[in-house]
């Protein structure tokens, strides 16, 4: 039940209670609003100062708190609280995370915040809580805000209209490229690496001299990114040039390493710099995983010996391997090499998203610097005009000091009297109040500003020396004003002044500064990726043992094949053969998949070994049909229990992953029966019905994958075994007594493929196996 008071009133003056519109338009409008907000106010940086709104507000709030590089530190909680309350109405955790990143020298090439306390580290540890850390601005951050008090940029109201914040920072240097930026918006993203400030200013100077210079000239001065963590860029110069020309590309970045000699032929590799934005702890975990999975068999151990300097020690398994070869494999299998994408998608003039080239980004910065210079110069001229007006009033007062004193002493409204006085006439000082007469208004009157300044002047300033100082100050200001007037009227002087300002920044924060020199170098990538896998493994003899239940191990050396091996209770040996650590071991599963093991990766001979199913993804219901050494160039005969098969090249069955490679296609209820090396010119097949069929090998197709063709026809049962042989040499098998028997008269069993065959010769093994 609802009362009359709860019933909506509907009338000509009442607002509609609901508004109907198509769902598509309603969602579209709202999503567009969200997308624009994300693009302009969150994800993309401004090309002029290289900052996002949250970073700009953090720096401005710290400036308002007077946290200069020479001041004391303030609690980070205070800073993030002021930012949130005054300018950025979002979570304090997000604000503190953004501020902490500005203080991390492993993330920022030129940190803008000077942090005191735990602000995180290259291991990936998070900063301490904001109540435990303190911060202030750095010297280079002050250069970003230089001119805010001189009307250099526009201000706008904050979110609640009680304060004002800058729309953009004046930015005395190209901060967008110096510190880089990254962000993900709606439908677009940006990823800009940091660069060297000295090189960027050289490129700006070139643009000032020659606005139409080629991209090659700019890239000659800015050869590539300069990451705060150093490293080595191995990207070809042509790719770097194309990336800077189009604004899109990528850079291959590698860790910096060196070989450390331990004496007596022993050595180790020491990594001193890792790629940008790679967490050291995650990198160590990845290297440990590489060792455990034996993806790089020659890597024996990894240790983190870092203190203040980064030091990761890599121990080789053998001293005979080449260091370049080992590192080449590590670059392929770990984050010691990364690919840093370049996508210079920025906001031009704070409004238009655009993927810009290197020249366009630098031009946007220089145009912004010119606007800042013009605004600051005009602001200075206005201040000079105001001061000159006051100085003219002071000088007039000193020239007519007695008259000014009389007016102040006797006039009831001295301000009006000073403004009405004709200072072109000479006045005589009154001796008493009755002798004073307020003069009529005339030429040479003082303005209100001048009169107010005279009345506020201190008595101690009434000295002859002060008059001389005022005249000198006036002359100096007139000279400065003339120079500013020339600057505002001549674009050439403006660009010259911008170049001088950039040179001053370069002198302070360029190569002469200990933190300003380039950290990332360039090198050729080399061809270590093409090294054969066998070359990475020290060749040693092993004896491979695999039990019936699938427990596998490798004993060192070639032990006699009749050596008795130990197995778990209820288990027994099945495969025993000699191999080498460089060999690839092919495992054939009854599911028709072929798996590849590496001899060097097999567990040691001590104990019972390990289940092969821990090394490859062989299903529990699948059995091991065969285990053999991969011989390049060989051909294999594969067949199913249904009697279908084909010939496959040995190189086609090698799998690159632990999931294996499907070679023999099987339907439900059918299993892979055999895998034999092809030798000779004929195929012999025997079924479970003991019928033997012999046919020419060329009747079998050679395939890489499939079901194959019918080898032998069966009414009951299926295929038991098959082999290949030379017809001229005859077909051999072992009789029940263990003696080898060879049958050369095989005409009775020769027939076309896919026929039934004839009963096996007398003395053929009862297990229906050829050998």
N, C-alpha and C positions, 0 to 999 in steps of 0.2 A: 504494500500500500504506500502511496506517495501523497503528500499533502499538496494543497494548491500552491504553497510557497515553493515547492520543489518542481512544479511544472514549468517548463520553459515558456517564456512570454514571446509571442509571435505578433509582430505588428509592423507598421511602416517605419518606425524609428528603431526597431530592434535589429541587432546584427545577426546574420545567418548562423545557425548552430553548426552546420556541416557544409563542406564544400566538396563537390563531386568533380573529379577529373579522371581521364583515362589512366590506368595503372602504368602503362608504358611511359607516358609523359611525366607522371609523378616520380617514378623511379629514375627516369633519365635526368630530370632536372636536379634531383637531390644527389645523384651520383656525380653529375658534372660539377656541382658545387664542391663536393668532397674531393674530387680529382684536382680541381683548380687550387683548393686550399693546400693539398698535399704537395703539389708541384711548386707553388709559389712561396709557401710559408713553412715548409718542413724539409723537403728532400733535396732540392736543387740549390746550389750556391749562386750568389750574385757575381757576375763576371767582374764587377768593379772592385769589390773588396774581398771576394773569395769567401765570404762568410754566409752561414745560414742564420735565420733569425735568432735561434737559441744562443749561438755563439756570440752574435752581435750584442745581444741583451746581457749576456754574462760579462763581457768586457766593459760595456757601458756602466753596468751596476758597480763593478769593481772600481771604475774611474770615479763614480759618484761617491764611493766610500773612501776615496783618496788613497787607494792601495797602490802607490807608485813603487817602482823598483827599489827606492831608497827608504820607503816607509816600513813599518813593522808589518808582520803577518796578521791576518784575521782568520777566525775559524771558518772553515768551509761551510758549516751549517748556517752561519750568519750570511754568507754570500749567497748561497742557494736560496735561503729564505727571502732575502731582499729581491732577488731575481724573480722568484715566484710571486711575491706579493705585489711588486711594482710593475713588472713588464711581461712575465711569461707565466700565464695561469695554467700551468701543467704540473705534473708530479715532481716533487723535489728530488726523487731518486733519479729521474731522467735528466734533470738539470745538473745534478752533481756528477753523474756519469759523463755528461758532455764536458763539464769543467775539468774533470780529472783527465780526460783524454787530451785536453789542451796543455796539460802539464807533463805528459808522458813523452820523454825524449826518444823513445823507441817507436812512437807513432807519429810524432810531429817533428818535421825537419827543423823547424824554428819554433820551439814552444812559446806560447803566448801567456802562460800562467806559470809562475814560479811556486812550486809546491813544496811544502815542508811536512814530512810524515810519509806514510805509506800510500803512494799513489799507484800501486800495481807494479808489475814487472813483466819482463819479456817471457817469463814462464807461463803467463796467462792468469796469474793470481789477481783477484779483484782488489781495488783500493780499499783501505780501511774506511770505516763509517765516517760520515762528514763531521761528526763531533770530535773526531780524533785528529783530523788533518787541518792544516792552515795553508793560506795561499795569498799571493799578491801578483801584480802584473809584472811582466818582463819588460826590458827596455825596448825590444822590438815591437811589443804590443802597443807601447805608447806611440810609436811611429804610425801605427794603424789609425790612431785616434787624434793625431796631431791636426789641430785646426777646428775641432768641434766647437770651441768657444768663439770662433771667428766667423760664424755663419758659413762654414765651408760646405755643409750639406743641409738638406731639408730635415725637419723634425715632424713627427706625427704624434697624435695623442696615443697614450697607452690604452690597454684594453678597457679600462673603466673611465678614461677621460680625465683623470686627476693629475697625470704627469705627461711628459713628452719623452719620446725616444727617437734616436736618429734613424732615418730610413736606410742609410748606408754610411759606412765609415769613410773618412777622407782617404785612407790607405796610401801611405807614402811609398809603397813598393808593391809589385805584383804578387799579392799574397795568395791568390787563387792557385797559381802554379808553384809558388814557393813551398806551401804546405800541402797542396793537393786537397781533394775532397772526394767523398763517396756518398751515395744515397740512392734509395729506390723509391720512386714516385709511382703514380698510377699510369701505366702504359709507357713509362720511360724511366731511365736510370742514369746515373752519372758515376764515373770512376776516373779520377784524375790523380796521377802519382805526384809526389813532391819533386821539386827541382832545386838546383843550386841558384841561390839568389844572385851571386856575382855574375853568373852566366846570363840570367834573365835580364839583369840591368844592361849588360853588354848588348843583348838583343834589342832592348828598348832604345838604346842610344843609336843603334843602326837604323831602327824604324824612324827615329827623329831626323836622321840625316837623309834617309832615302825611304819614304813611305811606300814606294813600289818595289822594294827589294824582293828578291826571289826567296821561296821557301828554303832552298838549299843553303842560302846565306844565313838564314836564321838558325837552321839546324846545325850549321857549322859552328855557331856560337853556343847553342843549346843542344849538345849531342844526344842527350837522353835524360831520363829521370835521375835524381840523386836521392836515394833512399836513406832515411836516418840510420838504418841498421847496416848500411854498406852493401856488400855483395858484389857480384860481377854480372853485368849484362852481356849475354851472348847472342842477342838478336842481330841479324844482319843490318848493315847501315841502310840498305835500300828499304827494308821493312819499317825501320824507324822513321825515315823520311816520309814514307807513304802515310804512316800513322799520324804524324804531325800535320801533314797536308790535308788529310780528310777529317781528322778529329776522332778517328776510330782505329784501333789496332791492338797490339799486345806486345809485351816485352818478356823474353825469357830471362829469368833472374836466377843465378846460382849462388850457393854459399862460397865463401872464400876459405881456402884450405891450403895447407902446406905439409910437407913431409918432414918429420922430426926424426933425426938419426939417433938411435939408442946404442950404437956401437956393436961390434961383432956381427955385422950384417943385419941386425934387427932394426926395425923402423916402425913408425906409427904415423897415422894421419891426424892432424890437429885442425879442427874447424874453428875459425876465429870470428866469422861473420855468417849469419844465416839470412835467408831471404826475408823481405819485408812482410810483416803481418803473419809470420809463421811463429807459433808458440813453441818455445824451446822444449817444454815438457812433452808436448804432443809429438814433436819431432823425435825426441829420445824414445818415446813409446813406439813410434813407427819403425825406427831403426831396430829396436829390440824385436819387433814382430818380424822384420825382414830376416833377422838372425834365426829366430825360432822356426819360421817356415822354410828357411834355407833357400830363399829366392836369390840371394847372393851368397853362394857357399863359401867364398873366400873371406867374408867378414866374420871374424871370430867374436868380437866383443865391442861394446860401446860404453863409454864412461863420460859422465858430466863432471868436469873438473872446474867449472866456472866459479869465479869469485866476483870481483867487480868487472873483470873482463870476461867475455864469453870464451869458453874453451871446451870443446867436445872432442874426445879422443876416440879414434876408430882403430881397432887392432885387426890386422890381417891374419888370416889363418895360416898363411905360408909366406915366407919372406921372398920367395921367388916370383911372386906375382907383381905385375906393374901397377904402380899407384894410380896412374891415369885410367887404366882399365877398371880397377876396382871402383874408383869414383864415378866412372861413366855408368856402371851398373847401378850405383846408389842414386845417381841423378834420375835414372829411369824409374826407380822403385821407391822413392821417398820424397819428402818435401825439401830435400836439399836443392832441388830445382823446382821453381814454380813459374807459372805464366800469369803475369799481371796485365789485366785488360785495361785498355785506354778508351774512354768514352767521354769526350769533353762536351757534355750536355750541360749548358749553363743558362742562367737568366740574363739576357741582354737588357740593360737599363732597368733591371729588377722586374721585368714584366714578361718578356718573350723568351720561351725556351728554345734553344738552338744548339745544334752540334757544331762547334766552332773549330777552326784550325788554330795552330799556334799563333799565326799572325793575327787572326781575328780576336783572340783572347788578349793579346798584348795591345792591340789597337783599342779595344774596349777600355782597358786600363788607362792608356794614355789619354784618351778622350775624357775619361773621368777626372784625371789629374788636371786637365786643362780647365774643366768646369770648377774644380776645387780652387785652382789658382785664381781664376777670375773672381769668384765669390769672396775669397779671402782678401784679394787686392781691393775690391770694392768696399769691403767691410773696413779695411784699414784706411782707405781714403775717407770714408764717412767719419771714422774716429779722429783722423787728422783734422778734417774740417771742423769738427766739434771742438777740438783742442785749440785750433787756431782762433776760433771765435772767442774762446775764453781768454786766450793770450792777448788778443787785441784789446779786450776789456781791461785786463791787468795793466797792460802798457799805458792805456789811456788814464787809468787811475794813478799810476806813478807819475805821469806827466802833469797831472792835476791833483796831486796828493792833498794839498791843503783844502781844496774845494770839496773833495770827496769826504774828508774828515768833517768839514762843516756840515755837509748834508746829513751824514750819519749821526752827527752830534745833535743837530737842531731840528731836522725835519721829522714830522710825525709819521710820515710814510717814506722812509729813505729809498726803498726800492723804486717807488713811482717817481720820486724826485731824480734818482740817478738815471732812469730811463728817459725822463723829460728834459734833462739838462743838455744844452748845446755845448758840447765839449770842444767845439771849434774856437770859442772865446776864452779869454784868460780871466780868471776869477781871483779875487782878493779874499784872504781868509778873514772870516768875521771874528770880532773880538768878544762878542757876547751873543746870547740867544736872541736879544731884541734887534741886533744888527742884521740877523740872517733873514734873507728874503728868498723864497722858493723861486727859482728861475723859470721862465717860460720855456716851452718845448721849442727846439730848433734843430738845425742840421747837426750831424755827428752824434746822434743819439745812441745810447747803449741798448742792446737787446735785453730781453728778460733773462736769458741765460747768463749774459755777461754781468748784469746787475746782481743776480743771485750769487754768482761766483765771487764778486767783490765783497759782498756782505758776509760771505762765509770765510773770507781770507783771514788768516791769523795775524795778530799784531806783530809777531816776530818777523813776518815777511816784509814789513815796511822798512826795507833797507835799500841802499843804493845798489849793492851787489846783486840783490834779487832782481832788480830791473835789468841788469846786464845779462843775467841768466835767462830771463824771459825772452829777451831779444835773440839770444843765441839759440834757444829752443825753437823759437818761431822760424828762424832762418833754416835750421836743420829740418824742421817739419815741412817747410815750403819746398826744400830741395827733395825730400823724400816723396812729397806729393807729386812733384813734377816727374819723378822717375816712375811712379805708379801710373800716372796719366799716360806716359809713353808706353808702358807695359800693356795697359788695357787697350791701347789703340793699335799695337803692332803684333800680329800673330808670331812673327819670327822671334821677337823678344820673349814671348810667352813660352814657346817650345825650348828656347835656350835656357830659360829659367827652370823649366821642368827637367831638362837634362842636368843642370847643376844640382838640383835637389836630389835626383837619382844618384848622381856621383857621390854626394855626401852620404847617402844611405849605404852605397857600395863601399865607401871608405871605412864605415863603421862596422858593417856586418858582412863584408865580402871576404876575400881570401886572406886579408890581413888579420882577421879574427880567427882565433884558434878553432872555433866551431863552424866557421864559414867555408872551409876548404872542402872540395868534393870528396865524398866518401865512397860512392859507387863507381867502379871502373868498368872498362869494356875489354872483351877478349873474344877470340874465335871459339865457336862451339866445339870444333873438332869432330871426329867421326867415331868416338868411342861407342856409340850406340850400335854400330855394326859389328862389334866384336862377337865371334861365335861363342855360344854358351860353354862349349867344351873348353875354350881357352881360359875360362874363368875358374876351372876346377883343376886342382892338381891331380894328374893321372896316377892312380894307384890300383893295384889288383885287389879284387874282393871276391868272395864266394857268397852268392845269394842263396838263401834258404827260405823256403816258404812252406808252411804246413798245410794240411788239408783244411783246417779251419780258418786259414787266412792270416796266420801270424807270420810276419816277415822280418828278416834281419840280414845283415851283411857282415860276414867275418872278414877281417883283414887278411890279405894274401890269398893265393890259390891253394886251398887245402885240398887234399885228395877227396874225390867225389864219393868214395866209399866210406868216408869217415862217419862214424855214428854220431848223430846230433840228438840233443835232448829236446823234448817237447812237453807240453802240458799234458796232464792226465786225460786220457780219452782222445788225444790228438796224435797225429803221425805226420811224417814228412811226405811231401808231394813233389816239390820242385827244388832242384839243387843243381846249380851251374856256376861256372866261372864267368866273371865280368870285370869291368873296371869302373872306377868312380865317375868317369866321364860318360859312361854309357847311359842311354835311355832305355828303361825297362818297360815293355808294353804288357799290360794286363788286359786279357780278353774276358769280359763278363758274359754270363749266359743270357743277359738281356740284350746282347748285340752291341754293347758300347765298348769302346777301347779306351783304356786309361793309360796315362804315361807317368812313370816314376823316374826319378833321377838317382843313379847309383850312389852319388855322394850324399843324398838326402835320406838314404835308408838307415834305420836305427842300427847301432853297433851290435856285434856278435855276442856280447855278454848278455846273459839272460835268455829269455824266450822271444825277444823282439817285441813288436807292436802290431796290433791289428791293422791290416792294410786298409780297412774301412775308415780309419782315422786320417788316412792320407788322401784318399780319393772318395768320391761320393758313390760308392758301390752299394746298392740297396741290400738290405739284409736277406731278402728272398733270392737274390742273384748269387750264383756260384762262380768260382774262378774256373774258366775253361782252359786258359793257357797263360803262361808267364814266359816271356821271351825277350831277348835283347833286340833292340831295333837296329837293323842293318840297312842303311840308306841304299836305295837302288834295288832292293829285293822285291819280289812279288809274292803275295800270300793267297792261299786258297782258303776261303771261308765258306762254311755251310751250316745249315740249321738242321734240327732233328727231323724236320718235315721233308728233307731231301733237296732243298733249294740252296744254291750257292753261286759264287762267282769268284773271279780273280781280282785282287785289289793291290795297288802299289803300296809298299810299306810306308812310304813317305806320307800317304794319304790318311793313315790311321793314327798318326801322332797327335795327341790332344795337348792343348795349351793351358787348359784349366782343369781343376780337380773334378769337374762334372763329367769329364770324358767327352768322347766323340761317338755319335751314333753311326755305325757303319753297316751293320746287318739289320734290315727292317724285319720285324717279327710280328706275327699276329698273336692273339691271346692263346696261351697254352703251348706255344712253340718256343724252343730255346736254341741258343747258338750251340752247335755241337763240336766244332773244331776250327782250328786255325793252323795251317801247315805251310811251310816254305815251299814254293813252287820250284821243282827241279825236274828236268826231263821233258818229254813230249806227249805223255799220255796220263790219263787220270784213272785210278782204280777206286771203285766205290763198293762198300759192302753194307748190306742192310741188316736189320735185326733178324730177318728171316734167313740169314746166312747166304743170300744170293750175291754174287760178285758180278760187277759190270765194269768193263774197261772201254774207254773211248778216247779219241784224240783231244789233247788239251785245247786246241784251237776252236773246239766247239763251245768253250766257255767264254763268255764275254768278260772284258776287264772294265770294272766300274769303280767309282769312289764310294758309292752308297746305294743301298737298295735291297730288294728281296732276292734278286738273282734269278737264275733259271733252274728248271728241274734237272737234277743229276740222275736220279734213278726212280723208277716207278714202283710203288708199293701198294699191295692190297691190304696188308695188315702190318702194323709196326711202322718203323721209320728208319732213318739213316743211323748206322752204327759207327762207321769210320770211312775215311777217304784219304788218298795219298796220291802223289805224282811221282813218275819214274820214267826212265828211258826204256822204251819197248825192246830195243835191241839187247839191253842188259838183263832184261827179265824182271819179274816181280818177286821181292824177297819178303819173308816173314820168319818168325821164330816158332818152331814147333813146340809141343808140350814139354819136350826134354830140354828146351833152351838152346837148341842148335838152329843156326840160320839156314833156311831153305830157300832156294831160288828156283822159280818156275819160269822157263823160257818159252814153253809151248803154251801160248795164251790165246790161240785162235778160237777156242771154244767160248771164251768170255768177251771177245771183241764184238762190239755192237754199237748201234747209234746211242747217243745220249738220251736219257729219259726212258729207256726200255727197262724191262724187269731184271735181265741178267740170268745167270745160271748158278747152281749150287757151288759153293766154294770147293776148291781142290781138297783131296784127302790130305790130312795133316794140318789143315788151316786152324789157327788158334781158336779155342772155344769162346774166348772173350770177344771174338769178332774184331780184333785190332790187328792192323798190319805190322806194327812194331811197338 
